[in-house]
């Protein structure tokens, strides 16, 4: 039987299916709870039972003191809910709450997105998954070559990570299918503010769509009805490599929409993007080439958007 779980003090809640660990359920719902090994060794996923009962799913070598166990502390990766639950555990609010991790990952697949870009899918070991926030980056290196790339996938699947790499580039040589690559991260302050209930408005171009795709997917994994709108700035005569993905999200999701505009119409499109929302009442995310970040920043400030409400990242 599925049980409802509420986290304190954040107030986030999610469903826990039978035989799914509380950690896996929280992550699948896009909640950035703390964890490390996922198998009962490190103790990082500890939570305190405030109300309700838990059921052990697997053995753990991590030991709580008798006093902690009596106070209700347990490991979320080793337990499922046995009733509706209230738990005391923190949820990361920003990049400072997540420590840097070093993980050996395997290149599972390299898929062309169009003639110029490829999607690189890497997978972590089952017991060393990457904890990160939507919008963050990672350093990937192999044989003395290294590159910093935005993670283009959702933190709700922390084992299967995607990156967008220019086809035929030096960076692409790093990602031969089957190769082992050293990953270090996450990096960067350009992250989804999952604690804000304001509409999310995005402006992206080129490879800036990679971190924005992560944020869009993460927004959808949270059980929310917050609208997300994207302005996609396209090069003249070229369809963006993520256009099909954006269209399928728009068809499938009630809360996501996007508009397209050429670079020359940026100012007009930025004014149109908020629709019925006042620009200053939304959270803005801007990612793309330097010229886009600079131009959009000036335009947003002209629309009364405070610097705190406009997250920007050059890609
Ligand atoms: S994540 Fe390491 S003990 Fe649960």
Boltz pocket constraint, residues with backbone or C-beta under 6 A from the ligand:
constraints:
  - pocket:
      binder: B
      contacts: [[A, 34], [A, 35], [A, 36], [A, 37], [A, 38], [A, 39], [A, 40], [A, 41], [A, 42], [A, 43], [A, 44], [A, 45], [A, 46], [A, 62], [A, 75], [A, 76], [A, 77], [A, 78]]
      max_distance: 6.0
